[in-house]
Amino acid sequence: MRWNDLKIGKKMMLGFGIIFFLLVVVSGWSFLGLGNLLREGIEVAGGNALRGELLQREVDHLNWAKKVAAYVYDDNVRELEVQLDHTKCGFGKWYYGEGRNEAEALLPLLREPLAELAEPHQKLHESAGKIKEALARKESPDGRQQAQRIYATDTQVNLATVQGLLDKMTGMAKDNILSEEQMIQTVKRTRLTIVSLAIMALLLGVSFAWFITRSIVRPIVTCVEAVHQIAAGNTEVQLDTTVRDETGMLQAGMAQMVTAIRAMTKDADQLSKAAQEGKLTVRADAAKHQGDFRKIIEGINSTISRLVMLLDNMPAPAMIIDTDFTIHYMNELGAKVGGKTPAQLLGTKCYDHFKTSDCRTDKCACGQAMRNGQEANGVTDAHPAVGVDLDISYAATPLRDEQGKVVGAAEWVCDQTEVKKAAR
């Protein structure tokens, strides 16, 4: 279905639907963007906490090792003040508690190094216990040497392993978990995307609104202009009747109205032209028209008929001819003097009816009126029928069309027979 075939209501619904869809797209993208930012914020917070935890445990184990070294090498240190249970130190509580599970959930890559960390971490704390036992045996002269050997072979080796794994996990967390700088860049990209989508949606919405409004308003403006032209008497208007919406229906209705007006105008012009040419028997077919248009044509027909009735009731012969002297109208009395009816005389020559001495001569008043373009008078005799001999005076008036061209003449006859007889 073409766009122009859609009803105005459907066009408006489609327009609002498109705008609503654009709003949904922008809102949905904004919601997803904010959701991503929230998840990334949680990830950044978790990553910072994890890195902080791992760094802190590195420092804790270094401090732990320093205390063990002081206990081994410093004669002034009499007590080993470190945690010997690997599950109860700060890292042990984190490792064997929820901290490890949360770290693995945040970064699954940590599972392997965390698993590797269990044994060296346990041995690290066990080495401190062995050192304490070695130094506690006072009867053994080589207790300190044994403690130093344990520190060098067990404690430092396992400490290096633990520190290496913690450092490795810190690097993995840094490389695989969003940093604050990365999150800021994500925020900027999300903001730019949302703003861009909003601007695009606004432009598209305005464009669709303009297009839909134009498709509705433009035909209405055309109709208004056509109405003004028709009101001014101009029926040569251009209307688009191919559109199927309400504006198209309106234009189609106006086109029908214009057609009816043109038909009425054509018939009125035909009657006017016929009257100018003296063809007073011409009538328009009022049945072709409807409503008031029909009344107008019937009124014009009636007006001409009344005029003809007045001419028919004149007490003197009257006729209308064209430039070829062909009779277009003859009143009742004019036909009666020759023993004929007006209908019988239509289309015949006037000189074949009245048969005056002036006929077909320069004395003919009708001929003079048509040649000179002004009224002419004459006195002559007429013989319209066998045994009918009349003395007449007559006058002729030229008939002109809309351009002023002479197209015929009207003649009025006065019977002077009785007057002439009385004078003789």
Buried (B, 14 or more C-beta within 10 A) or exposed (E): EEEBEBBBEBBBEBBBEBBEEBEEBBBEBBEEBEEEBEEBBEBBEBBBBBBEBBBBBBEBBEEBBEBBBEBBEEEEBEEBEBBBEBBEBBBBEBBEEEBBEBBBEBBEBBEBBBEBBBEBBBBBBBBBBBBBEBBEEEEEEEBBEBBBBBBEEBBBBBBEBBBBBBEBBBEBBEEEBBBEEBBEEBBEEBEEBBEEBBEEBEEBBEEBBEEBEEBBEEBBEBBEEBEEBBEEEEBEBEBBEEBBBBBBEBBBEBBEBBEBBEBBBEBBEBBBBBBBBBBBBBBBEBEBBEEEBBEBBBEBBEEBEEEBEEBBEBEEBBBBBBBEBBBBBBBBBBBBBBEBEBEBBBEBBBBEBBBBBBBEEEBBBBBBBBBEEEBBEBBBBBBBBEEEEBBBBBBBBBBBEEEEEBBBBBBBBBBBBEEBEEEE
